[in-house]
Amino acid sequence: MPLYEYLCEEGCGQFEAWKSIAERDQRVACPHCDQAARRIFSPPRVLSSSLRLKQENPEPILVRRTEPPMAPQLTSRSGRPWMVMH
């Protein structure tokens, strides 16, 4: 069964519900106020093999370098410079 997103028309916000494809366009009751909610478009999510769903508001991870980046080093190639080496 696919997971669909719905929007409460009374202002409670978005929520998700598992529905069969045949029932996808039927109105669903909001879990907060029991009023009718309509389905909204949401891009498909790719689930991993363990069926983990998206995390709500994930915290960004700050990564800092401990050393300065190294300068690129020039290397000389033997052979003809106009030939592509394989």
C-alpha angles and dihedrals in degrees: 000000000000124000113237131191121229133190121217111229092210092064103261091126135230127336137170131237134182108234136164116249091251091056097043097105097044116106116255129208115250111246091224105044104009091233123136116278128193128222116254129201116260127170115254117266123223110228123207123232091270091054095239112173126214118292117242111241100342116206114245116238117230112215121191128188117241094200131038114257116267119249115246114263122223116232127193120224123211119228132039113336094215093057121089111236118220 
